Amino acid sequence: MSVIDKRESDRIAAFVALLEKFPEQRGEAGAAGTIGYREAGAAQADTLPVVLLHGIGSGAASWVRQLDVLGASRRVLAWDAPGYGASTPVHGASPVAADYAASLNAWLDALGIARCVLVGHSLGAIVAGGFARTMPERIAGLLLISPAGGYGSAPAELRDARRDARLAMLAELGPAGLAEKRSANMVSGFASEDARAWVRWNMARIIPPGYAQATHLLANADLAADLAGYRDFGGRVAVAVGAQDAITPPEACERIAAAAHVGLQVIPQAGHAGYVESPDAYTALIDGFCRRCDTERRHG
């Protein structure tokens, strides 16, 4: 092992050791097939379960810090999206948000979760938005972190160009090369080397066909449109972004927050993968949001 490889291994060792507390599980979810996930905590009468949805270049393991802390007070689940990890891909080469939402719905059915707080990061926000549009009654709260808006409302030429460029990069570099080239964009200049290594570790484990489907999802989606009517159903919504997010910058997230009729929360000194580089701040954000949803459920 080279000195560089040894340093990388040492940097992710603490994350991997913590991850062992939350081993991968696999659940059968009817027509959705198998869903891989990680879980912490236990169901409690006075707290809602929270479900964490990762972005396009990540996976369930990326939420390990949140699983560790939030699991002390409620049931916490982080899935591997369809086509990631052990999870069965959705059908079709060019899926839409409703396809992923259907898999999420089937998985929650299999887990016996009637209602939850849903947290979506980046592409996970698109899945969450699709779920809010199709199954609003199952969501007690919707927290979108650095949401990707999708290109569904963009001109076809731009939509196709963005999609094809990402697919070409995947074909050229593969998961490991993609992680080496793209992971630095995921964090801010304030991120530790440990956080950077954990982002790379997760990105290097993407499965190319699943990533390709997710790329089509990104091209097809229009999160703002999906969110337009959600508050009509009484659901609590929040949108947050890191101040140094270079992938879904604050000005882009302002549009998503406006569609949800809420203000945008900006987290200082954090980039796109803020929950990895600033776990305390983002875990507190999620915890506070969940507690407000718990209170509203008790008094609603």
Helices and strands as residue ranges (DSSP letters): H 3-19, E 25-28, G 30-32, E 34-40, E 50-53, G 60-63, H 64-70, E 76-79, H 97-111, E 116-121, H 123-134, G 136-138, E 139-145, H 156-182, G 183-186, H 193-203, H 208-220, H 223-227, G 230-233, E 236-242, H 250-259, E 264-267, H 274-277, H 279-299
